[in-house]
Amino acid sequence: MATFMDVHHGMNGITADQLAAAHRADLAIQAEEHVNFKQVWGDPETGTVYCLSDAPSKEAVQRVHDRAGHRADEIHHVPLTA
Amino acid sequence: MATFMDVHHGMNGITADQLAAAHRADLAIQAEEHVNFKQVWGDPETGTVYCLSDAPSKEAVQRVHDRAGHRADEIHHVPLTA
């Protein structure tokens, strides 16, 4: 398992309810890909959403987001934390 | 207080020790700007570092990073979380 930060652009105007619904859609299927989405942060003004996860690979993270209908624009392996 | 995610680019090859030292430099002065850096994640391969903070403003976050010698390339107010 590794830690990933993925980024979605173009989410301008996203609401708290929409972010929560998108996160629930990921949580509902993440176990099938052995992914654990830990937290999500959203900036409606610039349309940026960040998702922190533990997962076996970038591809597994993307498969969950793809199936939930919101493909990530960037996925970064973040092996370092402080 | 609000929550911010800031992003540093061009940190390719950053090590765990370097990330920890940079974070410590922020922590050492953050109180003067009423900022609380909560966590930092780094991707040495793409040179991307994410910092999560509670702060009074984007400008306060940037002042801490500036004074610590590592200006952020992006600072996002993230009022939404899930």
Backbone of each chain as nested JSON, in Angstrom:
{
  "chains": [
    {"id": "A", "residues": [
      {"number": 1, "name": "MET", "atoms": {"N": [0.837, -1.194, 0.0], "CA": [0.0, 0.0, 0.0], "C": [0.874, 1.247, 0.0]}},
      {"number": 2, "name": "ALA", "atoms": {"N": [0.366, 2.263, -0.642], "CA": [1.087, 3.527, -0.71], "C": [0.06, 4.65, -0.56]}},
      {"number": 3, "name": "THR", "atoms": {"N": [0.568, 5.854, -0.372], "CA": [-0.316, 7.009, -0.187], "C": [-0.316, 7.854, -1.451]}},
      {"number": 4, "name": "PHE", "atoms": {"N": [-1.492, 8.329, -1.829], "CA": [-1.651, 9.114, -3.048], "C": [-2.449, 10.378, -2.77]}},
      {"number": 5, "name": "MET", "atoms": {"N": [-2.08, 11.454, -3.468], "CA": [-2.88, 12.674, -3.489], "C": [-3.331, 12.855, -4.925]}},
      {"number": 6, "name": "ASP", "atoms": {"N": [-4.64, 12.821, -5.15], "CA": [-5.086, 13.072, -6.514], "C": [-5.814, 14.403, -6.572]}},
      {"number": 7, "name": "VAL", "atoms": {"N": [-5.838, 14.977, -7.778], "CA": [-6.328, 16.333, -7.973], "C": [-7.334, 16.344, -9.12]}},
      {"number": 8, "name": "HIS", "atoms": {"N": [-8.445, 17.016, -8.863], "CA": [-9.473, 17.235, -9.9], "C": [-9.552, 18.731, -10.16]}},
      {"number": 9, "name": "HIS", "atoms": {"N": [-9.505, 19.098, -11.422], "CA": [-9.665, 20.502, -11.801], "C": [-11.065, 20.702, -12.401]}},
      {"number": 10, "name": "GLY", "atoms": {"N": [-11.451, 21.953, -12.561], "CA": [-12.707, 22.267, -13.252], "C": [-13.957, 22.026, -12.432]}},
      {"number": 11, "name": "MET", "atoms": {"N": [-13.801, 21.901, -11.114], "CA": [-14.961, 21.658, -10.249], "C": [-15.507, 22.986, -9.693]}},
      {"number": 12, "name": "ASN", "atoms": {"N": [-15.398, 24.014, -10.46], "CA": [-15.827, 25.349, -10.003], "C": [-17.274, 25.331, -9.547]}},
      {"number": 13, "name": "GLY", "atoms": {"N": [-17.515, 25.926, -8.4], "CA": [-18.869, 26.024, -7.878], "C": [-19.364, 24.777, -7.162]}},
      {"number": 14, "name": "ILE", "atoms": {"N": [-18.498, 23.784, -6.999], "CA": [-18.93, 22.561, -6.304], "C": [-19.417, 22.921, -4.897]}},
      {"number": 15, "name": "THR", "atoms": {"N": [-20.508, 22.266, -4.481], "CA": [-21.073, 22.518, -3.154], "C": [-20.609, 21.439, -2.176]}},
      {"number": 16, "name": "ALA", "atoms": {"N": [-20.837, 21.712, -0.897], "CA": [-20.497, 20.72, 0.127], "C": [-21.261, 19.42, -0.113]}},
      {"number": 17, "name": "ASP", "atoms": {"N": [-22.526, 19.521, -0.5], "CA": [-23.333, 18.327, -0.762], "C": [-22.79, 17.54, -1.954]}},
      {"number": 18, "name": "GLN", "atoms": {"N": [-22.412, 18.263, -2.998], "CA": [-21.87, 17.579, -4.183], "C": [-20.543, 16.886, -3.866]}},
      {"number": 19, "name": "LEU", "atoms": {"N": [-19.704, 17.563, -3.077], "CA": [-18.425, 16.938, -2.709], "C": [-18.668, 15.697, -1.851]}},
      {"number": 20, "name": "ALA", "atoms": {"N": [-19.6, 15.812, -0.912], "CA": [-19.91, 14.675, -0.045], "C": [-20.472, 13.515, -0.864]}},
      {"number": 21, "name": "ALA", "atoms": {"N": [-21.323, 13.812, -1.84], "CA": [-21.918, 12.759, -2.676], "C": [-20.838, 12.079, -3.523]}},
      {"number": 22, "name": "ALA", "atoms": {"N": [-19.927, 12.876, -4.072], "CA": [-18.836, 12.308, -4.881], "C": [-17.955, 11.4, -4.018]}},
      {"number": 23, "name": "HIS", "atoms": {"N": [-17.68, 11.85, -2.803], "CA": [-16.85, 11.061, -1.885], "C": [-17.569, 9.76, -1.514]}},
      {"number": 24, "name": "ARG", "atoms": {"N": [-18.869, 9.853, -1.258], "CA": [-19.635, 8.631, -0.932], "C": [-19.608, 7.649, -2.097]}},
      {"number": 25, "name": "ALA", "atoms": {"N": [-19.672, 8.152, -3.318], "CA": [-19.635, 7.273, -4.499], "C": [-18.305, 6.524, -4.567]}},
      {"number": 26, "name": "ASP", "atoms": {"N": [-17.217, 7.213, -4.195], "CA": [-15.913, 6.534, -4.144], "C": [-15.898, 5.485, -3.027]}},
      {"number": 27, "name": "LEU", "atoms": {"N": [-16.369, 5.884, -1.855], "CA": [-16.328, 4.979, -0.697], "C": [-17.129, 3.706, -0.955]}},
      {"number": 28, "name": "ALA", "atoms": {"N": [-18.211, 3.852, -1.719], "CA": [-19.111, 2.716, -1.953], "C": [-18.439, 1.593, -2.733]}},
      {"number": 29, "name": "ILE", "atoms": {"N": [-17.436, 1.922, -3.545], "CA": [-16.823, 0.898, -4.406], "C": [-15.325, 0.715, -4.162]}},
      {"number": 30, "name": "GLN", "atoms": {"N": [-14.752, 1.525, -3.29], "CA": [-13.287, 1.523, -3.148], "C": [-12.721, 0.172, -2.714]}},
      {"number": 31, "name": "ALA", "atoms": {"N": [-13.489, -0.581, -1.915], "CA": [-12.965, -1.86, -1.409], "C": [-12.675, -2.831, -2.547]}},
      {"number": 32, "name": "GLU", "atoms": {"N": [-13.417, -2.705, -3.628], "CA": [-13.203, -3.611, -4.769], "C": [-11.837, -3.397, -5.405]}},
      {"number": 33, "name": "GLU", "atoms": {"N": [-11.276, -2.217, -5.18], "CA": [-9.948, -1.908, -5.733], "C": [-8.902, -1.795, -4.623]}},
      {"number": 34, "name": "HIS", "atoms": {"N": [-9.28, -2.162, -3.409], "CA": [-8.37, -2.118, -2.256], "C": [-7.839, -0.707, -2.012]}},
      {"number": 35, "name": "VAL", "atoms": {"N": [-8.703, 0.28, -2.264], "CA": [-8.357, 1.686, -2.057], "C": [-9.071, 2.181, -0.801]}},
      {"number": 36, "name": "ASN", "atoms": {"N": [-8.426, 3.077, -0.069], "CA": [-9.045, 3.691, 1.099], "C": [-8.927, 5.212, 0.968]}},
      {"number": 37, "name": "PHE", "atoms": {"N": [-10.017, 5.858, 0.572], "CA": [-10.012, 7.318, 0.494], "C": [-10.166, 7.869, 1.897]}},
      {"number": 38, "name": "LYS", "atoms": {"N": [-9.166, 8.642, 2.316], "CA": [-9.119, 9.071, 3.708], "C": [-9.729, 10.446, 3.92]}},
      {"number": 39, "name": "GLN", "atoms": {"N": [-9.48, 11.355, 2.989], "CA": [-10.058, 12.686, 3.142], "C": [-10.069, 13.4, 1.801]}},
      {"number": 40, "name": "VAL", "atoms": {"N": [-10.963, 14.363, 1.71], "CA": [-11.166, 15.133, 0.483], "C": [-11.281, 16.602, 0.884]}},
      {"number": 41, "name": "TRP", "atoms": {"N": [-10.662, 17.482, 0.077], "CA": [-10.765, 18.93, 0.305], "C": [-11.163, 19.597, -1.001]}},
      {"number": 42, "name": "GLY", "atoms": {"N": [-12.034, 20.6, -0.914], "CA": [-12.482, 21.247, -2.139], "C": [-12.42, 22.766, -2.078]}},
      {"number": 43, "name": "ASP", "atoms": {"N": [-11.99, 23.351, -3.197], "CA": [-11.946, 24.802, -3.379], "C": [-12.909, 25.153, -4.516]}},
      {"number": 44, "name": "PRO", "atoms": {"N": [-14.14, 25.543, -4.191], "CA": [-15.128, 25.832, -5.237], "C": [-14.726, 27.012, -6.114]}},
      {"number": 45, "name": "GLU", "atoms": {"N": [-13.916, 27.911, -5.566], "CA": [-13.579, 29.123, -6.303], "C": [-12.653, 28.832, -7.481]}},
      {"number": 46, "name": "THR", "atoms": {"N": [-11.615, 28.041, -7.254], "CA": [-10.72, 27.678, -8.367], "C": [-11.096, 26.33, -8.966]}},
      {"number": 47, "name": "GLY", "atoms": {"N": [-12.102, 25.657, -8.369], "CA": [-12.558, 24.384, -8.936], "C": [-11.591, 23.236, -8.734]}},
      {"number": 48, "name": "THR", "atoms": {"N": [-10.874, 23.27, -7.612], "CA": [-9.859, 22.249, -7.351], "C": [-10.301, 21.346, -6.206]}},
      {"number": 49, "name": "VAL", "atoms": {"N": [-10.183, 20.039, -6.406], "CA": [-10.492, 19.076, -5.35], "C": [-9.291, 18.163, -5.165]}},
      {"number": 50, "name": "TYR", "atoms": {"N": [-8.905, 17.954, -3.907], "CA": [-7.791, 17.082, -3.538], "C": [-8.338, 15.879, -2.781]}},
      {"number": 51, "name": "CYS", "atoms": {"N": [-7.876, 14.679, -3.148], "CA": [-8.283, 13.459, -2.45], "C": [-7.032, 12.74, -1.963]}},
      {"number": 52, "name": "LEU", "atoms": {"N": [-7.024, 12.39, -0.688], "CA": [-5.92, 11.639, -0.084], "C": [-6.362, 10.19, 0.079]}},
      {"number": 53, "name": "SER", "atoms": {"N": [-5.531, 9.27, -0.38], "CA": [-5.912, 7.858, -0.285], "C": [-4.711, 6.97, 0.002]}},
      {"number": 54, "name": "ASP", "atoms": {"N": [-5.02, 5.806, 0.55], "CA": [-4.059, 4.703, 0.571], "C": [-4.539, 3.725, -0.491]}},
      {"number": 55, "name": "ALA", "atoms": {"N": [-3.623, 3.247, -1.307], "CA": [-4.039, 2.388, -2.419], "C": [-2.864, 1.558, -2.897]}},
      {"number": 56, "name": "PRO", "atoms": {"N": [-3.151, 0.482, -3.636], "CA": [-2.052, -0.327, -4.161], "C": [-1.335, 0.337, -5.331]}},
      {"number": 57, "name": "SER", "atoms": {"N": [-1.99, 1.264, -6.043], "CA": [-1.373, 1.894, -7.22], "C": [-2.194, 3.105, -7.646]}},
      {"number": 58, "name": "LYS", "atoms": {"N": [-1.556, 3.973, -8.475], "CA": [-2.277, 5.089, -9.082], "C": [-3.464, 4.578, -9.896]}},
      {"number": 59, "name": "GLU", "atoms": {"N": [-3.222, 3.478, -10.611], "CA": [-4.263, 2.943, -11.494], "C": [-5.491, 2.524, -10.692]}},
      {"number": 60, "name": "ALA", "atoms": {"N": [-5.272, 1.974, -9.509], "CA": [-6.41, 1.566, -8.669], "C": [-7.209, 2.795, -8.229]}},
      {"number": 61, "name": "VAL", "atoms": {"N": [-6.503, 3.867, -7.862], "CA": [-7.18, 5.115, -7.489], "C": [-8.017, 5.606, -8.675]}},
      {"number": 62, "name": "GLN", "atoms": {"N": [-7.415, 5.605, -9.848], "CA": [-8.133, 6.114, -11.017], "C": [-9.334, 5.232, -11.363]}},
      {"number": 63, "name": "ARG", "atoms": {"N": [-9.186, 3.92, -11.213], "CA": [-10.32, 3.04, -11.532], "C": [-11.523, 3.375, -10.652]}},
      {"number": 64, "name": "VAL", "atoms": {"N": [-11.291, 3.633, -9.364], "CA": [-12.415, 3.985, -8.477], "C": [-13.045, 5.297, -8.942]}},
      {"number": 65, "name": "HIS", "atoms": {"N": [-12.203, 6.314, -9.175], "CA": [-12.728, 7.622, -9.603], "C": [-13.458, 7.508, -10.955]}},
      {"number": 66, "name": "ASP", "atoms": {"N": [-12.887, 6.724, -11.855], "CA": [-13.513, 6.526, -13.171], "C": [-14.905, 5.91, -13.025]}},
      {"number": 67, "name": "ARG", "atoms": {"N": [-14.958, 4.852, -12.25], "CA": [-16.233, 4.141, -12.093], "C": [-17.258, 5.005, -11.362]}},
      {"number": 68, "name": "ALA", "atoms": {"N": [-16.776, 5.907, -10.502], "CA": [-17.685, 6.792, -9.77], "C": [-18.063, 8.017, -10.61]}},
      {"number": 69, "name": "GLY", "atoms": {"N": [-17.429, 8.149, -11.784], "CA": [-17.847, 9.204, -12.701], "C": [-17.073, 10.505, -12.585]}},
      {"number": 70, "name": "HIS", "atoms": {"N": [-15.939, 10.47, -11.913], "CA": [-15.147, 11.704, -11.789], "C": [-13.659, 11.375, -11.851]}},
      {"number": 71, "name": "ARG", "atoms": {"N": [-13.177, 11.21, -13.075], "CA": [-11.779, 10.873, -13.326], "C": [-10.857, 11.969, -12.774]}},
      {"number": 72, "name": "ALA", "atoms": {"N": [-9.762, 11.559, -12.136], "CA": [-8.79, 12.528, -11.608], "C": [-7.929, 13.077, -12.74]}},
      {"number": 73, "name": "ASP", "atoms": {"N": [-7.535, 14.341, -12.618], "CA": [-6.655, 14.957, -13.611], "C": [-5.184, 14.7, -13.307]}},
      {"number": 74, "name": "GLU", "atoms": {"N": [-4.868, 14.53, -12.041], "CA": [-3.493, 14.229, -11.618], "C": [-3.585, 13.238, -10.471]}},
      {"number": 75, "name": "ILE", "atoms": {"N": [-2.653, 12.309, -10.432], "CA": [-2.537, 11.422, -9.268], "C": [-1.058, 11.365, -8.896]}},
      {"number": 76, "name": "HIS", "atoms": {"N": [-0.75, 11.799, -7.684], "CA": [0.633, 11.822, -7.213], "C": [0.852, 10.787, -6.119]}},
      {"number": 77, "name": "HIS", "atoms": {"N": [1.863, 9.952, -6.316], "CA": [2.32, 9.094, -5.23], "C": [3.054, 10.001, -4.245]}},
      {"number": 78, "name": "VAL", "atoms": {"N": [2.637, 10.029, -2.994], "CA": [3.275, 10.895, -1.997], "C": [3.909, 10.024, -0.904]}},
      {"number": 79, "name": "PRO", "atoms": {"N": [5.102, 9.484, -1.2], "CA": [5.746, 8.602, -0.229], "C": [6.265, 9.348, 0.998]}},
      {"number": 80, "name": "LEU", "atoms": {"N": [6.419, 10.684, 0.861], "CA": [6.959, 11.469, 1.974], "C": [5.839, 12.19, 2.705]}},
      {"number": 81, "name": "THR", "atoms": {"N": [5.911, 12.198, 4.027], "CA": [4.962, 12.985, 4.8], "C": [5.67, 13.552, 6.023]}},
      {"number": 82, "name": "ALA", "atoms": {"N": [5.137, 14.649, 6.52], "CA": [5.719, 15.274, 7.712], "C": [4.616, 16.064, 8.379]}}
    ]},
    {"id": "B", "residues": [
      {"number": 1, "name": "MET", "atoms": {"N": [-10.617, 31.612, 11.201], "CA": [-9.661, 30.638, 10.669], "C": [-10.291, 29.869, 9.519]}},
      {"number": 2, "name": "ALA", "atoms": {"N": [-9.46, 29.496, 8.575], "CA": [-9.935, 28.733, 7.424], "C": [-8.876, 27.681, 7.101]}},
      {"number": 3, "name": "THR", "atoms": {"N": [-9.236, 26.762, 6.241], "CA": [-8.316, 25.684, 5.878], "C": [-7.762, 25.938, 4.477]}},
      {"number": 4, "name": "PHE", "atoms": {"N": [-6.481, 25.689, 4.318], "CA": [-5.799, 25.938, 3.04], "C": [-4.973, 24.721, 2.635]}},
      {"number": 5, "name": "MET", "atoms": {"N": [-4.942, 24.485, 1.325], "CA": [-4.01, 23.499, 0.764], "C": [-3.083, 24.281, -0.142]}},
      {"number": 6, "name": "ASP", "atoms": {"N": [-1.8, 24.273, 0.174], "CA": [-0.88, 24.954, -0.728], "C": [0.01, 23.935, -1.417]}},
      {"number": 7, "name": "VAL", "atoms": {"N": [0.514, 24.342, -2.583], "CA": [1.231, 23.425, -3.462], "C": [2.552, 24.051, -3.875]}},
      {"number": 8, "name": "HIS", "atoms": {"N": [3.609, 23.254, -3.793], "CA": [4.939, 23.657, -4.253], "C": [5.31, 22.753, -5.422]}},
      {"number": 9, "name": "HIS", "atoms": {"N": [5.753, 23.356, -6.514], "CA": [6.23, 22.575, -7.657], "C": [7.754, 22.65, -7.705]}},
      {"number": 10, "name": "GLY", "atoms": {"N": [8.354, 21.803, -8.519], "CA": [9.798, 21.869, -8.761], "C": [10.639, 21.311, -7.632]}},
      {"number": 11, "name": "MET", "atoms": {"N": [10.021, 20.523, -6.75], "CA": [10.764, 19.946, -5.626], "C": [11.266, 18.538, -5.978]}},
      {"number": 12, "name": "ASN", "atoms": {"N": [11.595, 18.341, -7.23], "CA": [12.014, 17.006, -7.69], "C": [13.209, 16.503, -6.885]}},
      {"number": 13, "name": "GLY", "atoms": {"N": [13.117, 15.28, -6.459], "CA": [14.212, 14.65, -5.734], "C": [14.262, 14.984, -4.259]}},
      {"number": 14, "name": "ILE", "atoms": {"N": [13.275, 15.712, -3.769], "CA": [13.269, 16.045, -2.342], "C": [13.288, 14.767, -1.507]}},
      {"number": 15, "name": "THR", "atoms": {"N": [14.068, 14.813, -0.421], "CA": [14.175, 13.641, 0.453], "C": [13.264, 13.817, 1.669]}},
      {"number": 16, "name": "ALA", "atoms": {"N": [13.082, 12.728, 2.393], "CA": [12.274, 12.779, 3.617], "C": [12.883, 13.766, 4.609]}},
      {"number": 17, "name": "ASP", "atoms": {"N": [14.199, 13.774, 4.712], "CA": [14.872, 14.69, 5.637], "C": [14.667, 16.141, 5.215]}},
      {"number": 18, "name": "GLN", "atoms": {"N": [14.764, 16.41, 3.931], "CA": [14.571, 17.779, 3.437], "C": [13.137, 18.243, 3.667]}},
      {"number": 19, "name": "LEU", "atoms": {"N": [12.179, 17.352, 3.43], "CA": [10.776, 17.723, 3.658], "C": [10.536, 18.001, 5.134]}},
      {"number": 20, "name": "ALA", "atoms": {"N": [11.098, 17.146, 5.99], "CA": [10.929, 17.332, 7.434], "C": [11.567, 18.644, 7.887]}},
      {"number": 21, "name": "ALA", "atoms": {"N": [12.74, 18.971, 7.333], "CA": [13.417, 20.215, 7.711], "C": [12.609, 21.433, 7.261]}},
      {"number": 22, "name": "ALA", "atoms": {"N": [12.054, 21.358, 6.051], "CA": [11.242, 22.472, 5.545], "C": [10.007, 22.661, 6.426]}},
      {"number": 23, "name": "HIS", "atoms": {"N": [9.397, 21.546, 6.8], "CA": [8.205, 21.602, 7.648], "C": [8.563, 22.188, 9.022]}},
      {"number": 24, "name": "ARG", "atoms": {"N": [9.691, 21.768, 9.57], "CA": [10.119, 22.302, 10.866], "C": [10.356, 23.805, 10.784]}},
      {"number": 25, "name": "ALA", "atoms": {"N": [10.899, 24.265, 9.656], "CA": [11.147, 25.707, 9.485], "C": [9.825, 26.48, 9.495]}},
      {"number": 26, "name": "ASP", "atoms": {"N": [8.787, 25.883, 8.905], "CA": [7.46, 26.513, 8.959], "C": [6.917, 26.514, 10.39]}},
      {"number": 27, "name": "LEU", "atoms": {"N": [7.018, 25.368, 11.037], "CA": [6.462, 25.23, 12.39], "C": [7.115, 26.21, 13.36]}},
      {"number": 28, "name": "ALA", "atoms": {"N": [8.395, 26.48, 13.136], "CA": [9.149, 27.328, 14.064], "C": [8.631, 28.762, 14.091]}},
      {"number": 29, "name": "ILE", "atoms": {"N": [8.027, 29.211, 12.986], "CA": [7.602, 30.618, 12.924], "C": [6.101, 30.794, 12.701]}},
      {"number": 30, "name": "GLN", "atoms": {"N": [5.373, 29.701, 12.519], "CA": [3.971, 29.814, 12.122], "C": [3.108, 30.573, 13.135]}},
      {"number": 31, "name": "ALA", "atoms": {"N": [3.442, 30.472, 14.415], "CA": [2.603, 31.11, 15.435], "C": [2.576, 32.624, 15.265]}},
      {"number": 32, "name": "GLU", "atoms": {"N": [3.67, 33.16, 14.735], "CA": [3.729, 34.621, 14.543], "C": [2.707, 35.098, 13.52]}},
      {"number": 33, "name": "GLU", "atoms": {"N": [2.277, 34.183, 12.663], "CA": [1.267, 34.516, 11.641], "C": [-0.07, 33.828, 11.927]}},
      {"number": 34, "name": "HIS", "atoms": {"N": [-0.188, 33.196, 13.099], "CA": [-1.411, 32.506, 13.497], "C": [-1.781, 31.4, 12.51]}},
      {"number": 35, "name": "VAL", "atoms": {"N": [-0.753, 30.755, 11.977], "CA": [-0.951, 29.65, 11.03], "C": [-0.641, 28.346, 11.751]}},
      {"number": 36, "name": "ASN", "atoms": {"N": [-1.374, 27.289, 11.402], "CA": [-1.11, 25.963, 11.944], "C": [-0.967, 24.977, 10.791]}},
      {"number": 37, "name": "PHE", "atoms": {"N": [0.285, 24.63, 10.459], "CA": [0.518, 23.637, 9.41], "C": [0.263, 22.255, 9.994]}},
      {"number": 38, "name": "LYS", "atoms": {"N": [-0.712, 21.559, 9.412], "CA": [-1.172, 20.31, 9.99], "C": [-0.471, 19.089, 9.408]}},
      {"number": 39, "name": "GLN", "atoms": {"N": [-0.276, 19.108, 8.1], "CA": [0.393, 17.97, 7.482], "C": [0.967, 18.367, 6.128]}},
      {"number": 40, "name": "VAL", "atoms": {"N": [1.967, 17.626, 5.72], "CA": [2.676, 17.874, 4.47], "C": [2.861, 16.536, 3.773]}},
      {"number": 41, "name": "TRP", "atoms": {"N": [2.698, 16.528, 2.448], "CA": [2.918, 15.318, 1.648], "C": [3.82, 15.664, 0.477]}},
      {"number": 42, "name": "GLY", "atoms": {"N": [4.739, 14.775, 0.137], "CA": [5.661, 15.066, -0.953], "C": [5.79, 13.946, -1.959]}},
      {"number": 43, "name": "ASP", "atoms": {"N": [5.856, 14.354, -3.235], "CA": [6.085, 13.44, -4.355], "C": [7.413, 13.825, -4.995]}},
      {"number": 44, "name": "PRO", "atoms": {"N": [8.518, 13.149, -4.628], "CA": [9.821, 13.525, -5.167], "C": [9.914, 13.324, -6.668]}},
      {"number": 45, "name": "GLU", "atoms": {"N": [9.107, 12.42, -7.207], "CA": [9.22, 12.093, -8.638], "C": [8.73, 13.241, -9.508]}},
      {"number": 46, "name": "THR", "atoms": {"N": [7.561, 13.803, -9.174], "CA": [7.059, 14.933, -9.959], "C": [7.423, 16.263, -9.297]}},
      {"number": 47, "name": "GLY", "atoms": {"N": [8.049, 16.208, -8.113], "CA": [8.49, 17.431, -7.458], "C": [7.36, 18.259, -6.874]}},
      {"number": 48, "name": "THR", "atoms": {"N": [6.306, 17.567, -6.421], "CA": [5.137, 18.264, -5.895], "C": [5.039, 18.065, -4.388]}},
      {"number": 49, "name": "VAL", "atoms": {"N": [4.805, 19.164, -3.669], "CA": [4.6, 19.09, -2.222], "C": [3.29, 19.79, -1.884]}},
      {"number": 50, "name": "TYR", "atoms": {"N": [2.467, 19.147, -1.057], "CA": [1.191, 19.689, -0.6], "C": [1.279, 19.955, 0.893]}},
      {"number": 51, "name": "CYS", "atoms": {"N": [0.802, 21.12, 1.313], "CA": [0.763, 21.464, 2.733], "C": [-0.664, 21.829, 3.115]}},
      {"number": 52, "name": "LEU", "atoms": {"N": [-1.157, 21.214, 4.171], "CA": [-2.493, 21.497, 4.701], "C": [-2.343, 22.364, 5.94]}},
      {"number": 53, "name": "SER", "atoms": {"N": [-3.09, 23.453, 5.988], "CA": [-2.968, 24.353, 7.144], "C": [-4.305, 24.955, 7.527]}},
      {"number": 54, "name": "ASP", "atoms": {"N": [-4.379, 25.391, 8.761], "CA": [-5.422, 26.307, 9.21], "C": [-4.754, 27.657, 9.365]}},
      {"number": 55, "name": "ALA", "atoms": {"N": [-5.4, 28.685, 8.837], "CA": [-4.759, 30.002, 8.843], "C": [-5.81, 31.087, 8.688]}},
      {"number": 56, "name": "PRO", "atoms": {"N": [-5.439, 32.33, 9.048], "CA": [-6.391, 33.429, 8.876], "C": [-6.561, 33.846, 7.417]}},
      {"number": 57, "name": "SER", "atoms": {"N": [-5.584, 33.567, 6.562], "CA": [-5.657, 34.002, 5.161], "C": [-4.582, 33.302, 4.329]}},
      {"number": 58, "name": "LYS", "atoms": {"N": [-4.763, 33.345, 2.99], "CA": [-3.728, 32.842, 2.076], "C": [-2.43, 33.594, 2.298]}},
      {"number": 59, "name": "GLU", "atoms": {"N": [-2.567, 34.907, 2.515], "CA": [-1.379, 35.745, 2.659], "C": [-0.563, 35.326, 3.881]}},
      {"number": 60, "name": "ALA", "atoms": {"N": [-1.244, 34.945, 4.957], "CA": [-0.532, 34.508, 6.16], "C": [0.228, 33.209, 5.881]}},
      {"number": 61, "name": "VAL", "atoms": {"N": [-0.402, 32.296, 5.151], "CA": [0.278, 31.045, 4.777], "C": [1.528, 31.375, 3.966]}},
      {"number": 62, "name": "GLN", "atoms": {"N": [1.367, 32.272, 2.996], "CA": [2.504, 32.596, 2.135], "C": [3.616, 33.287, 2.912]}},
      {"number": 63, "name": "ARG", "atoms": {"N": [3.245, 34.163, 3.855], "CA": [4.283, 34.841, 4.631], "C": [5.15, 33.837, 5.381]}},
      {"number": 64, "name": "VAL", "atoms": {"N": [4.523, 32.807, 5.967], "CA": [5.317, 31.795, 6.673], "C": [6.247, 31.08, 5.696]}},
      {"number": 65, "name": "HIS", "atoms": {"N": [5.685, 30.63, 4.572], "CA": [6.519, 29.911, 3.598], "C": [7.64, 30.801, 3.054]}},
      {"number": 66, "name": "ASP", "atoms": {"N": [7.31, 32.055, 2.782], "CA": [8.309, 33.005, 2.285], "C": [9.457, 33.152, 3.268]}},
      {"number": 67, "name": "ARG", "atoms": {"N": [9.12, 33.406, 4.51], "CA": [10.145, 33.623, 5.522], "C": [10.966, 32.357, 5.765]}},
      {"number": 68, "name": "ALA", "atoms": {"N": [10.334, 31.184, 5.553], "CA": [11.064, 29.925, 5.733], "C": [11.871, 29.564, 4.487]}},
      {"number": 69, "name": "GLY", "atoms": {"N": [11.713, 30.372, 3.425], "CA": [12.554, 30.168, 2.245], "C": [11.978, 29.271, 1.17]}},
      {"number": 70, "name": "HIS", "atoms": {"N": [10.682, 28.985, 1.253], "CA": [10.083, 28.118, 0.224], "C": [8.668, 28.602, -0.096]}},
      {"number": 71, "name": "ARG", "atoms": {"N": [8.618, 29.634, -0.935], "CA": [7.356, 30.235, -1.352], "C": [6.461, 29.194, -2.055]}},
      {"number": 72, "name": "ALA", "atoms": {"N": [5.168, 29.219, -1.743], "CA": [4.222, 28.299, -2.399], "C": [3.881, 28.801, -3.791]}},
      {"number": 73, "name": "ASP", "atoms": {"N": [3.659, 27.867, -4.716], "CA": [3.264, 28.216, -6.079], "C": [1.749, 28.399, -6.196]}},
      {"number": 74, "name": "GLU", "atoms": {"N": [1.009, 27.7, -5.37], "CA": [-0.454, 27.826, -5.363], "C": [-0.911, 27.75, -3.915]}},
      {"number": 75, "name": "ILE", "atoms": {"N": [-1.926, 28.529, -3.573], "CA": [-2.546, 28.393, -2.25], "C": [-4.049, 28.384, -2.476]}},
      {"number": 76, "name": "HIS", "atoms": {"N": [-4.681, 27.285, -2.09], "CA": [-6.127, 27.137, -2.273], "C": [-6.849, 27.169, -0.938]}},
      {"number": 77, "name": "HIS", "atoms": {"N": [-7.827, 28.043, -0.831], "CA": [-8.742, 27.986, 0.3], "C": [-9.643, 26.768, 0.06]}},
      {"number": 78, "name": "VAL", "atoms": {"N": [-9.678, 25.843, 1.012], "CA": [-10.505, 24.642, 0.835], "C": [-11.579, 24.612, 1.92]}},
      {"number": 79, "name": "PRO", "atoms": {"N": [-12.656, 25.365, 1.702], "CA": [-13.71, 25.423, 2.718], "C": [-14.501, 24.126, 2.813]}},
      {"number": 80, "name": "LEU", "atoms": {"N": [-14.408, 23.277, 1.779], "CA": [-15.182, 22.037, 1.767], "C": [-14.287, 20.853, 2.135]}},
      {"number": 81, "name": "THR", "atoms": {"N": [-14.811, 19.96, 2.958], "CA": [-14.085, 18.743, 3.251], "C": [-15.07, 17.598, 3.412]}},
      {"number": 82, "name": "ALA", "atoms": {"N": [-14.597, 16.4, 3.167], "CA": [-15.464, 15.224, 3.321], "C": [-14.555, 14.05, 3.622]}}
    ]}
  ]
}
